[in-house]
Amino acid sequence: MNKSVRPSPGPSGSHEPHLVIGQIALLPGGEWSPQLPGWLVIHVSAGVGYWLDPRMNQELQTGAVVLRSDQARGYFRASQLEELRLHFFRVEPRKLTGLVSLADQTIMQNAAVDEKFFLRILPPNAQLSDKFSRFGFENTGNSFPARVQLLQLFLEVFGGNFQPPPTDVTELFDARARLKQMLHQTPVSELLELSFPKLVSQTRCSPRHVSRLFKELVGVSFREKQAELRLTRASELLTTTDSKVVDVAMESGYQSSSLFSAMFKQRFGTSPAKWRERARRCKLVKQPRRLRVVA
C-alpha cells in the first residue's frame, strides 16, 4: 500500500511572517497536513482535491476557499488524476498589535478552538471565492498594500463571527465592566504604552482589585501581558524589518538593550540576533513545492 508523505511546506511558524502569500503544488495523490500557527486561508487555484478530517470529508473544486485554524485536524489530498495547486496565507492574531484590541485578539483566539468556527469551506461559486480568484496571488509580494488586502480578505471570509458579545447595560458602572469595555476599545499598541497607575485611574478602583480583575479577564497579570505583547512585537520586527536590535528594543518599550536581550532569550530561548538570522533562513520559498506519493 502506498504511504503519503505530508511534510510541512515551510519553516517554523514562529519565524515565518504572516500575511504573506505562499504556494504549494500536490502531485496526483499527494497530501499536505499544514503545521502552521494561527489561521490559514487557502485558495484552490488549480485542480481538484479533498479536505479530509475525522469530522468531515469534502471535495475541493478549483476556486474553493478554506479557512482553517491551527486547532482543526486534517489534511489536503490531491485527486489521483491531476495536480492540486494551493495558494495560502496565514494570520496570527497576536501579531496584529497595531490593528486590534486585546479583546479582539481574545475573540479570534477563542474562535480558533471552537468547532463551529475553526474550519470553513466556501464553494467556488461564492462571492468571496471570486475575489480570491481575481486577487493575483503571483504578483502580490510582501508590500504593505498587499498585506492589508490579505487581512481584509481574511475578515470577509470569517464574516461577523469576531463581533464581541453585547455589553450588559446593568454592568456599565461596575469596575469589571469598565475594564472589559476598555480592553475592547483599546488597541494593543496603546496597551503597550499604558502604565498600571493609569489603568487603575481609568478603572476607578484599587490597584489590588484591578490586578485581580485583569488576571480574571485576560488570564495573566497586567505586567506579564505587557511583557508578552512587547516581546511578540519585537519578534515580528526582527522578522520583517532590518532595524538594529537596539532600535527594536526601544520600539518594543525597552530602554535597556541588555534587559531586552535577556527577556527575549528567556521567552524564545535564543538571542534577538540569532532569532533574526534563523528567520531569514526560514523565509518561504517563492516557487511552489511539489509533494509526491512514494511507495
Secondary structure, 3 states (H helix, E strand, C coil): CCECCCCCCCCCCCCCCCCCCEEEEECCCCEECCCCCCEEEEEEEECCEEEECCCCEEEECCCCEEEEECCCCCEEEECCCCCEEEEEEEECHHHCCCCCEHHHHHHHHHHHCCCCCCEEEECCCCHHHHHHHCCCHHHCCCCHHHHHHHHHHHHHHHCCCCCCCCCCHHHCCCHHHHHHHHHHHCEHHHHHHCCHHHHHHHHCCCHHHHHHHHHHHHCCCHHHHHHHHHHHHHHHHHHHCCCCHHHHHHHCCCCCHHHHHHHHHHHHCCCHHHHHHHHHHCCCCCCCEEECCEC
